[in-house]
């Protein structure tokens, strides 16, 4: 299958256009929408979304990832292979959280004729993903590159860290490892570490180990980001 990750949203036809290109090259290949709600040009959020998702797809899945603020510039189109999955993206750090990928520069003439300077998702990346999903060998894409863009998330300093992502519910994803007890301090407020949202009353702050294995701060039936007026970069502190 092909899994799509973009910042295109769904109000415009661009996601549908990419699916049309895929259908023309790889008819019958299933296409899954991972997310099209990445904030515009936010490569780091796209990388975090991809990191949270790719392991749960079967081997052979091709991830078509297009968050591309450098479209039309000298930034390179790349493909990567990691633990049996394939990834197609611009070389801007979007694939930078993959553990030890083999990365190749796309030099094969797989794109649409006369590609535009502003829609490489349609003209370059979708055709590459479709060919790979149809069985074209990964090695045929082009030469191996070792200088692809990396992306690193901030490391915690002991029990002190920061918010690295705010999800659609207003939960604050931190870079602190998961815990089973204690409290997480953020913006002068303490959030007790619990196992479920239902462990606290409506309107109360809480912290828990989220699905990514990191500590998250939430608000029962509400948005912690809105309540605390904080976002990415806010400092957090776990206390046992």
Residue pairs with C-beta under 8 A, 6 or more apart in sequence:
1 29
1 30
1 31
1 32
1 57
1 58
1 60
1 61
1 62
1 133
2 22
2 26
2 29
2 30
2 31
2 32
2 61
2 62
2 63
2 64
2 129
2 130
2 133
3 31
3 32
3 33
3 34
3 53
3 54
3 57
3 61
3 62
3 63
3 64
4 15
4 18
4 19
4 31
4 32
4 33
4 34
4 36
4 64
4 66
5 34
5 35
5 36
5 38
5 46
5 49
5 50
5 53
5 63
5 64
5 65
5 66
5 67
6 14
6 15
6 18
6 35
6 36
6 38
6 65
6 66
6 67
6 121
7 36
7 37
7 38
7 39
7 40
7 41
7 42
7 46
7 66
7 67
8 14
8 15
8 36
8 66
8 121
9 36
9 37
10 36
14 119
14 121
14 122
15 33
15 36
17 119
17 122
18 64
18 66
18 121
18 122
18 125
18 126
19 31
21 112
21 122
21 126
21 127
21 130
22 29
22 31
22 64
22 126
22 129
22 130
22 133
24 130
25 127
25 130
25 131
25 134
26 130
26 131
26 133
26 134
29 130
29 133
29 134
32 57
34 49
34 50
34 53
34 63
35 49
37 168
38 45
38 46
38 49
38 67
39 45
41 67
41 69
42 67
43 67
43 69
43 92
43 93
43 94
43 151
44 93
44 151
45 165
46 65
46 67
46 94
47 93
47 94
47 95
47 96
47 97
47 151
48 97
48 153
48 164
48 165
48 173
50 63
50 65
50 87
50 94
50 95
50 97
50 98
51 97
51 98
51 212
52 211
52 212
54 61
54 63
54 82
54 85
54 87
54 98
55 83
57 63
57 85
59 83
59 84
59 85
60 84
60 85
60 86
61 85
61 86
62 85
62 86
62 87
62 88
62 129
62 132
62 133
63 85
63 86
63 87
63 88
63 89
64 88
64 89
64 121
64 125
64 126
64 129
65 87
65 88
65 89
65 94
65 95
65 125
66 89
66 90
66 120
66 121
66 125
67 90
67 92
67 94
68 75
68 90
68 92
68 120
68 121
69 92
70 90
70 92
71 90
71 117
71 118
71 119
71 120
72 117
72 118
72 120
75 90
75 91
75 92
76 90
76 91
76 105
76 106
76 145
77 88
77 89
77 90
77 91
77 105
77 106
77 120
77 124
77 125
77 128
78 88
78 89
78 90
78 91
78 95
78 103
78 104
78 105
78 106
78 145
78 148
79 86
79 87
79 88
79 103
79 104
79 106
79 128
79 132
79 138
79 141
79 142
80 86
80 87
80 89
80 95
80 98
80 101
80 102
80 103
80 104
80 148
81 87
81 101
81 102
81 138
82 98
82 99
82 100
82 101
82 102
83 99
86 132
86 138
87 95
87 98
87 101
88 106
88 125
88 128
88 129
88 132
89 95
89 125
90 120
90 125
91 105
91 145
91 148
91 149
92 149
93 149
93 150
93 151
94 151
95 101
95 103
95 148
95 149
96 148
96 149
96 150
96 151
96 152
97 151
97 153
102 144
103 144
103 145
103 146
103 148
104 138
104 139
104 141
104 142
104 143
104 144
104 145
105 141
105 142
105 143
105 144
105 145
106 124
106 128
106 141
106 142
107 141
107 142
107 143
108 128
108 140
108 141
108 142
110 127
110 128
110 131
110 136
110 141
111 123
111 124
111 127
111 128
112 122
112 123
112 124
112 127
115 123
115 124
116 122
116 123
128 141
132 138
132 141
153 164
153 175
154 161
154 162
154 164
154 175
155 175
156 162
156 174
156 175
156 176
156 177
159 176
159 237
159 238
159 239
159 240
160 235
160 236
160 237
160 238
161 174
161 175
161 176
161 235
161 236
161 237
161 238
162 174
162 175
162 232
162 233
162 234
162 235
162 236
163 172
163 173
163 174
163 186
163 217
163 230
163 231
163 232
163 233
163 234
163 236
164 173
164 174
164 175
164 232
165 173
165 232
166 172
166 173
166 225
166 231
166 232
167 173
169 218
169 223
170 218
170 219
170 222
170 223
170 224
170 225
170 226
170 227
171 210
171 216
171 217
171 218
171 223
171 224
171 225
172 186
172 216
172 217
172 218
172 224
172 225
172 228
172 230
172 234
172 236
173 210
173 212
173 214
173 216
174 184
174 214
174 215
174 216
174 217
174 236
175 214
176 184
176 214
176 215
176 236
176 238
177 213
177 214
177 215
178 209
178 210
178 213
178 214
178 215
179 193
179 207
179 209
179 215
179 238
179 240
180 193
180 195
180 209
181 193
181 240
182 192
182 193
182 238
182 239
182 240
183 190
183 191
183 192
183 193
183 207
183 238
183 239
184 190
184 191
184 193
184 207
184 215
184 217
184 236
184 237
184 238
184 239
185 191
185 236
185 237
185 238
185 239
186 217
186 228
186 230
186 234
186 235
186 236
186 237
187 228
187 229
187 230
187 234
189 205
189 228
190 205
191 205
191 206
191 207
191 217
191 218
191 224
192 200
192 205
192 206
192 207
193 206
193 207
193 208
193 209
193 215
193 238
194 200
194 206
194 207
194 208
195 208
196 208
197 206
197 208
197 218
197 220
197 221
198 220
199 206
200 206
200 220
201 220
202 220
202 221
202 222
203 219
203 220
203 221
203 222
204 219
204 220
205 217
205 218
205 219
205 220
205 224
205 227
205 228
206 217
206 218
206 219
206 220
207 215
207 216
207 217
207 218
208 215
208 216
208 218
209 215
209 216
210 216
215 236
215 238
217 224
217 228
217 236
218 224
219 226
219 227
225 231
228 234
